[in-house]
Amino acid sequence: MISVHMTPIPRSSVVAYRDDGPISRAMGFMVAGQLPPLPPLVVAAFVIGVLMVIGIAGSNDWAVLALAMTLLLAGPGSSHPHDGRYDWMAPPLLRGIEYICIAAVGFAHEVGPLWIFALLGAMAFHHYDLVYRLRQRVYPPPWLSTFGLGWDGRMIAVSLGVVAGWPTVGFGVLAAYLWVFFGWESLTCWLAAPRGERQG
């Protein structure tokens, strides 16, 4: 069982909402919190929007990697404390870009709607659970975003499935893994949480 009361309190709830994976956190470590989170994220959102408008999500298998690599521009901002007036916008922007890109890649490469919905559902479940935990002060363990891959890892995993020529298999395997992992971790976390740490 997970010892929730021993889980360190996040240095910033906004940063915790970002759901950064190991790649993004490593990029943030390199700039030591000196890069504000919004400017690179806005640039990434603009470039991804242009790429999707010109149809790069379905143009060829390797081009899909361009979406994931472009979103990695937001990685260095992960170490910033997110204490600026508009820095709260970073997590919802990351969520929106991640969901839209994954859905667009899936439909462009003829992945069945069921698998697309399953993958997006696993991610939405995790993000809802994360928001509710932070509101209840039941803080997630530090390794959750590592094994959950983070937005960066999930985007790359989807892209690699397309590049390998197995987009449906990639979506299915990733969805199954995330449902099992997030479901198990959420269940054990809440069962281990002392009643005093749950606020109705």
ZAMAR-206227 format. One record per residue (C-alpha): residue in three letters; residue number from 0; x, y, z. Coordinates in steps of 0.25 Angstrom, whole numbers. Example, Ala and Ser with C-alpha at 12.3 -4.5 7.8 and 13.67 -1.06 7.14 Angstrom:
2
<kolro resn="ALA" resi="0" east="49" north="-18" up="31"/>
<kolro resn="SER" resi="1" east="55" north="-4" up="29"/>
END
This chain:
200
<kolro resn="MET" resi="0" east="0" north="0" up="0"/>
<kolro resn="ILE" resi="1" east="5" north="14" up="-3"/>
<kolro resn="SER" resi="2" east="8" north="23" up="9"/>
<kolro resn="VAL" resi="3" east="1" north="35" up="5"/>
<kolro resn="HIS" resi="4" east="4" north="43" up="17"/>
<kolro resn="MET" resi="5" east="19" north="42" up="15"/>
<kolro resn="THR" resi="6" east="17" north="47" up="0"/>
<kolro resn="PRO" resi="7" east="24" north="61" up="-1"/>
<kolro resn="ILE" resi="8" east="15" north="73" up="-3"/>
<kolro resn="PRO" resi="9" east="17" north="78" up="-17"/>
<kolro resn="ARG" resi="10" east="25" north="91" up="-18"/>
<kolro resn="SER" resi="11" east="14" north="97" up="-26"/>
<kolro resn="SER" resi="12" east="0" north="91" up="-29"/>
<kolro resn="VAL" resi="13" east="0" north="97" up="-43"/>
<kolro resn="VAL" resi="14" east="13" north="90" up="-46"/>
<kolro resn="ALA" resi="15" east="7" north="77" up="-41"/>
<kolro resn="TYR" resi="16" east="-5" north="79" up="-50"/>
<kolro resn="ARG" resi="17" east="5" north="79" up="-62"/>
<kolro resn="ASP" resi="18" east="7" north="64" up="-61"/>
<kolro resn="ASP" resi="19" east="21" north="65" up="-67"/>
<kolro resn="GLY" resi="20" east="28" north="53" up="-70"/>
<kolro resn="PRO" resi="21" east="43" north="49" up="-68"/>
<kolro resn="ILE" resi="22" east="47" north="56" up="-82"/>
<kolro resn="SER" resi="23" east="40" north="69" up="-79"/>
<kolro resn="ARG" resi="24" east="46" north="69" up="-64"/>
<kolro resn="ALA" resi="25" east="60" north="67" up="-69"/>
<kolro resn="MET" resi="26" east="59" north="78" up="-79"/>
<kolro resn="GLY" resi="27" east="54" north="87" up="-68"/>
<kolro resn="PHE" resi="28" east="65" north="83" up="-59"/>
<kolro resn="MET" resi="29" east="75" north="88" up="-70"/>
<kolro resn="VAL" resi="30" east="70" north="102" up="-69"/>
<kolro resn="ALA" resi="31" east="68" north="102" up="-54"/>
<kolro resn="GLY" resi="32" east="54" north="109" up="-54"/>
<kolro resn="GLN" resi="33" east="59" north="121" up="-61"/>
<kolro resn="LEU" resi="34" east="50" north="120" up="-73"/>
<kolro resn="PRO" resi="35" east="35" north="124" up="-71"/>
<kolro resn="PRO" resi="36" east="26" north="113" up="-75"/>
<kolro resn="LEU" resi="37" east="16" north="121" up="-84"/>
<kolro resn="PRO" resi="38" east="24" north="127" up="-95"/>
<kolro resn="PRO" resi="39" east="30" north="113" up="-100"/>
<kolro resn="LEU" resi="40" east="17" north="107" up="-99"/>
<kolro resn="VAL" resi="41" east="9" north="117" up="-107"/>
<kolro resn="VAL" resi="42" east="20" north="116" up="-118"/>
<kolro resn="ALA" resi="43" east="18" north="101" up="-117"/>
<kolro resn="ALA" resi="44" east="3" north="102" up="-118"/>
<kolro resn="PHE" resi="45" east="4" north="112" up="-130"/>
<kolro resn="VAL" resi="46" east="14" north="103" up="-138"/>
<kolro resn="ILE" resi="47" east="5" north="90" up="-135"/>
<kolro resn="GLY" resi="48" east="-7" north="98" up="-140"/>
<kolro resn="VAL" resi="49" east="0" north="101" up="-153"/>
<kolro resn="LEU" resi="50" east="5" north="87" up="-155"/>
<kolro resn="MET" resi="51" east="-9" north="81" up="-152"/>
<kolro resn="VAL" resi="52" east="-15" north="91" up="-162"/>
<kolro resn="ILE" resi="53" east="-6" north="87" up="-173"/>
<kolro resn="GLY" resi="54" east="-9" north="72" up="-170"/>
<kolro resn="ILE" resi="55" east="4" north="67" up="-165"/>
<kolro resn="ALA" resi="56" east="-3" north="58" up="-155"/>
<kolro resn="GLY" resi="57" east="-7" north="49" up="-166"/>
<kolro resn="SER" resi="58" east="3" north="53" up="-177"/>
<kolro resn="ASN" resi="59" east="13" north="41" up="-174"/>
<kolro resn="ASP" resi="60" east="17" north="33" up="-162"/>
<kolro resn="TRP" resi="61" east="30" north="40" up="-158"/>
<kolro resn="ALA" resi="62" east="24" north="54" up="-159"/>
<kolro resn="VAL" resi="63" east="15" north="50" up="-147"/>
<kolro resn="LEU" resi="64" east="28" north="51" up="-138"/>
<kolro resn="ALA" resi="65" east="28" north="66" up="-142"/>
<kolro resn="LEU" resi="66" east="16" north="68" up="-133"/>
<kolro resn="ALA" resi="67" east="22" north="62" up="-121"/>
<kolro resn="MET" resi="68" east="36" north="68" up="-123"/>
<kolro resn="THR" resi="69" east="29" north="82" up="-125"/>
<kolro resn="LEU" resi="70" east="21" north="80" up="-112"/>
<kolro resn="LEU" resi="71" east="35" north="77" up="-105"/>
<kolro resn="LEU" resi="72" east="37" north="92" up="-106"/>
<kolro resn="ALA" resi="73" east="29" north="93" up="-93"/>
<kolro resn="GLY" resi="74" east="38" north="84" up="-86"/>
<kolro resn="PRO" resi="75" east="48" north="94" up="-81"/>
<kolro resn="GLY" resi="76" east="37" north="102" up="-74"/>
<kolro resn="SER" resi="77" east="34" north="90" up="-64"/>
<kolro resn="SER" resi="78" east="44" north="94" up="-54"/>
<kolro resn="HIS" resi="79" east="38" north="108" up="-53"/>
<kolro resn="PRO" resi="80" east="30" north="111" up="-40"/>
<kolro resn="HIS" resi="81" east="18" north="116" up="-48"/>
<kolro resn="ASP" resi="82" east="16" north="127" up="-39"/>
<kolro resn="GLY" resi="83" east="13" north="137" up="-50"/>
<kolro resn="ARG" resi="84" east="0" north="144" up="-52"/>
<kolro resn="TYR" resi="85" east="-4" north="135" up="-64"/>
<kolro resn="ASP" resi="86" east="4" north="123" up="-62"/>
<kolro resn="TRP" resi="87" east="-8" north="115" up="-57"/>
<kolro resn="MET" resi="88" east="-12" north="114" up="-72"/>
<kolro resn="ALA" resi="89" east="0" north="105" up="-75"/>
<kolro resn="PRO" resi="90" east="-7" north="92" up="-70"/>
<kolro resn="PRO" resi="91" east="-20" north="93" up="-78"/>
<kolro resn="LEU" resi="92" east="-12" north="97" up="-90"/>
<kolro resn="LEU" resi="93" east="-4" north="85" up="-89"/>
<kolro resn="ARG" resi="94" east="-16" north="76" up="-87"/>
<kolro resn="GLY" resi="95" east="-23" north="82" up="-99"/>
<kolro resn="ILE" resi="96" east="-11" north="81" up="-108"/>
<kolro resn="GLU" resi="97" east="-9" north="66" up="-103"/>
<kolro resn="TYR" resi="98" east="-23" north="62" up="-105"/>
<kolro resn="ILE" resi="99" east="-25" north="69" up="-119"/>
<kolro resn="CYS" resi="100" east="-12" north="63" up="-124"/>
<kolro resn="ILE" resi="101" east="-15" north="49" up="-120"/>
<kolro resn="ALA" resi="102" east="-29" north="49" up="-125"/>
<kolro resn="ALA" resi="103" east="-24" north="56" up="-139"/>
<kolro resn="VAL" resi="104" east="-13" north="45" up="-140"/>
<kolro resn="GLY" resi="105" east="-22" north="34" up="-137"/>
<kolro resn="PHE" resi="106" east="-33" north="38" up="-147"/>
<kolro resn="ALA" resi="107" east="-23" north="42" up="-158"/>
<kolro resn="HIS" resi="108" east="-17" north="28" up="-157"/>
<kolro resn="GLU" resi="109" east="-30" north="20" up="-157"/>
<kolro resn="VAL" resi="110" east="-29" north="16" up="-142"/>
<kolro resn="GLY" resi="111" east="-43" north="11" up="-138"/>
<kolro resn="PRO" resi="112" east="-51" north="21" up="-130"/>
<kolro resn="LEU" resi="113" east="-52" north="11" up="-118"/>
<kolro resn="TRP" resi="114" east="-37" north="11" up="-116"/>
<kolro resn="ILE" resi="115" east="-36" north="26" up="-117"/>
<kolro resn="PHE" resi="116" east="-47" north="28" up="-107"/>
<kolro resn="ALA" resi="117" east="-40" north="17" up="-98"/>
<kolro resn="LEU" resi="118" east="-27" north="25" up="-98"/>
<kolro resn="LEU" resi="119" east="-33" north="38" up="-96"/>
<kolro resn="GLY" resi="120" east="-42" north="33" up="-85"/>
<kolro resn="ALA" resi="121" east="-30" north="27" up="-78"/>
<kolro resn="MET" resi="122" east="-23" north="41" up="-78"/>
<kolro resn="ALA" resi="123" east="-35" north="48" up="-74"/>
<kolro resn="PHE" resi="124" east="-38" north="39" up="-62"/>
<kolro resn="HIS" resi="125" east="-23" north="41" up="-58"/>
<kolro resn="HIS" resi="126" east="-24" north="56" up="-59"/>
<kolro resn="TYR" resi="127" east="-38" north="57" up="-52"/>
<kolro resn="ASP" resi="128" east="-32" north="48" up="-41"/>
<kolro resn="LEU" resi="129" east="-20" north="57" up="-40"/>
<kolro resn="VAL" resi="130" east="-28" north="70" up="-39"/>
<kolro resn="TYR" resi="131" east="-37" north="64" up="-28"/>
<kolro resn="ARG" resi="132" east="-25" north="59" up="-20"/>
<kolro resn="LEU" resi="133" east="-19" north="72" up="-20"/>
<kolro resn="ARG" resi="134" east="-32" north="79" up="-15"/>
<kolro resn="GLN" resi="135" east="-33" north="68" up="-4"/>
<kolro resn="ARG" resi="136" east="-18" north="70" up="0"/>
<kolro resn="VAL" resi="137" east="-16" north="55" up="-4"/>
<kolro resn="TYR" resi="138" east="-3" north="57" up="-11"/>
<kolro resn="PRO" resi="139" east="1" north="48" up="-22"/>
<kolro resn="PRO" resi="140" east="15" north="40" up="-21"/>
<kolro resn="PRO" resi="141" east="26" north="46" up="-28"/>
<kolro resn="TRP" resi="142" east="28" north="34" up="-37"/>
<kolro resn="LEU" resi="143" east="13" north="35" up="-42"/>
<kolro resn="SER" resi="144" east="17" north="44" up="-54"/>
<kolro resn="THR" resi="145" east="29" north="36" up="-57"/>
<kolro resn="PHE" resi="146" east="22" north="22" up="-59"/>
<kolro resn="GLY" resi="147" east="10" north="30" up="-65"/>
<kolro resn="LEU" resi="148" east="19" north="35" up="-75"/>
<kolro resn="GLY" resi="149" east="15" north="49" up="-74"/>
<kolro resn="TRP" resi="150" east="9" north="57" up="-86"/>
<kolro resn="ASP" resi="151" east="23" north="57" up="-93"/>
<kolro resn="GLY" resi="152" east="24" north="42" up="-92"/>
<kolro resn="ARG" resi="153" east="10" north="39" up="-96"/>
<kolro resn="MET" resi="154" east="12" north="47" up="-109"/>
<kolro resn="ILE" resi="155" east="25" north="41" up="-112"/>
<kolro resn="ALA" resi="156" east="19" north="27" up="-110"/>
<kolro resn="VAL" resi="157" east="7" north="30" up="-119"/>
<kolro resn="SER" resi="158" east="17" north="35" up="-130"/>
<kolro resn="LEU" resi="159" east="26" north="23" up="-129"/>
<kolro resn="GLY" resi="160" east="14" north="14" up="-131"/>
<kolro resn="VAL" resi="161" east="10" north="21" up="-143"/>
<kolro resn="VAL" resi="162" east="25" north="21" up="-148"/>
<kolro resn="ALA" resi="163" east="26" north="6" up="-146"/>
<kolro resn="GLY" resi="164" east="14" north="4" up="-155"/>
<kolro resn="TRP" resi="165" east="4" north="-1" up="-143"/>
<kolro resn="PRO" resi="166" east="-4" north="11" up="-139"/>
<kolro resn="THR" resi="167" east="-16" north="3" up="-134"/>
<kolro resn="VAL" resi="168" east="-7" north="-6" up="-126"/>
<kolro resn="GLY" resi="169" east="0" north="5" up="-121"/>
<kolro resn="PHE" resi="170" east="-12" north="12" up="-116"/>
<kolro resn="GLY" resi="171" east="-18" north="-1" up="-111"/>
<kolro resn="VAL" resi="172" east="-5" north="-5" up="-103"/>
<kolro resn="LEU" resi="173" east="-3" north="9" up="-97"/>
<kolro resn="ALA" resi="174" east="-18" north="11" up="-93"/>
<kolro resn="ALA" resi="175" east="-18" north="-3" up="-86"/>
<kolro resn="TYR" resi="176" east="-5" north="0" up="-79"/>
<kolro resn="LEU" resi="177" east="-10" north="14" up="-74"/>
<kolro resn="TRP" resi="178" east="-24" north="9" up="-70"/>
<kolro resn="VAL" resi="179" east="-17" north="-2" up="-62"/>
<kolro resn="PHE" resi="180" east="-6" north="6" up="-56"/>
<kolro resn="PHE" resi="181" east="-15" north="19" up="-53"/>
<kolro resn="GLY" resi="182" east="-26" north="10" up="-48"/>
<kolro resn="TRP" resi="183" east="-17" north="2" up="-38"/>
<kolro resn="GLU" resi="184" east="-10" north="14" up="-33"/>
<kolro resn="SER" resi="185" east="-22" north="23" up="-31"/>
<kolro resn="LEU" resi="186" east="-29" north="11" up="-23"/>
<kolro resn="THR" resi="187" east="-17" north="8" up="-14"/>
<kolro resn="CYS" resi="188" east="-15" north="23" up="-12"/>
<kolro resn="TRP" resi="189" east="-29" north="26" up="-7"/>
<kolro resn="LEU" resi="190" east="-30" north="13" up="1"/>
<kolro resn="ALA" resi="191" east="-17" north="17" up="8"/>
<kolro resn="ALA" resi="192" east="-21" north="32" up="11"/>
<kolro resn="PRO" resi="193" east="-24" north="34" up="25"/>
<kolro resn="ARG" resi="194" east="-39" north="39" up="27"/>
<kolro resn="GLY" resi="195" east="-33" north="52" up="33"/>
<kolro resn="GLU" resi="196" east="-26" north="55" up="20"/>
<kolro resn="ARG" resi="197" east="-39" north="54" up="12"/>
<kolro resn="GLN" resi="198" east="-48" north="67" up="12"/>
<kolro resn="GLY" resi="199" east="-62" north="66" up="7"/>
END
